[in-house]
Amino acid sequence: MKFITVAVWSAIFGEILGYIVSQLTAGTYSFTTVAIIAIVVGEIALVSIPAISGSAASKETLAEK
C-alpha cells in the first residue's frame, strides 16, 4: 500500500514541480514524462532512504528495537 501512496504523491508533487520549472525555464512540459520520472525517483527514495538510515544507526539503537 505504501508503494501506491508514494507513487500517487510523487506524481502529484512532480507535476507541480515540473510545471513550475518548465514555466521558469520556458521549456516544454510533458505530463507523462514528468509523472514517470517523479514516480521512479519517489520509489527509489522509498527504498533507499530507510536502507541508508538503518545502516547508519548504532548497534545500541538497533538492539533497543
N, C-alpha and C positions, 0 to 999 in steps of 0.2 A: 504494500500500500504506500510505503514511503517513497518508493521509486516513481509511482504515478504522481504523487503530490509534488515531488521535486520537479518532475517534468512539466507539470502544468504551470507552477510558479516560475520556473526558469523561462518557459515560453512567454509568459506574461511580461516579466521584467525585461527579458531580452528584446521583445517587440518595442517596449517603451524606450529602452536604451538605443536600440537600432534606429528607431525613427528620429530621435533627438540627434544622434551622431550624424545620420545622413543629411539632416537639415542644416546642421552646423558646418559640414564639410561640402555641401552642395553635391553630394554623391547620390547615386541611385539607391532606392530602397526596395529590397526584395523580401517579401513576407516569409516565404518558405525557407530561404537561405538563413535568415536571421533566426527563425524558430529552430531549425535543425542545429545550428551552431550553439545556440543558447541551451538547448536540451542536452547536447553532448557535454558541454562544459559543466552544466549543473550535475549531471550524473557522475562525471569524473570527480567532481568536488565531493559529492556524497560518499563515494567510496574511499577516496584518498585522504581526506582530512582526518577522519577518525583513525585511519591506519597510521598516519604520521603522528598524530597526537598520542595515540596509545603507546607507540614505541618511545616517546619522549618522557612518559611518566616514570617516576621512580619505582623501584621494586616494592617499597613500603606502601606506596599508594595502591599498587595493583593487588597487594596482599590483603588490604583492607576491604576490597570489593568482594 
